[in-house]
Amino acid sequence: MAVKKSALACSVCGSRNYSKSVNDGQRTERLEIKKFCKYCQKHTLHKETK
């Protein structure tokens, strides 16, 4: 079984800075984490994209 990858995009500027391996069988909601955005130069909310 292959592991799926999804990107985490900054909610302020929209750039996809991080990638994360996910298992779709266990979750129904998208992941939201506060991480550092190198383009905004601050910690912002990053949301999971496809």
N, C-alpha and C positions, 0 to 999 in steps of 0.2 A: 504494500500500500504506500503510495507516494504522499509525502508531506506537502501541503499547500502553503505557498508563501503569499503574504499580503503586505502592502505598503502602509506606513503611517504618514499621513499628510498633515502639515501644519494648518490649523484652523484660521490663522491670520493671513499668511501669505500664500498658502496652498501648495508649497513645495513638498515633495515626498522625500523626507530625510532618512527614514528608518525603514527596515524590512523586518518582518517577524514571521516565523513558521507557526501555522495554526492548524488545529484539528476541528473541522467543521461539524463533526458529529456531536460534540458536546455543547456548543454555544449557539445561541440564536441572536444575541445582541452584538453590535460592533464594539470593538475595543476603543477606549478613550483613556489616554495617559498624558500627564504633563511631562514634557521633555524639552530639552534645549534645542532651539532652532538657530542654526548658524547664520541664517539670512536675516532674521529679526533681531538677533543678538540678545534673546531673552528666553525664559521658560514660557512656553505656550502649550495649549491643549492640542494634542495630536490625535486624529481620528483614523480608524482603520479604513482603508480603501481596498478595492479588489485588485 
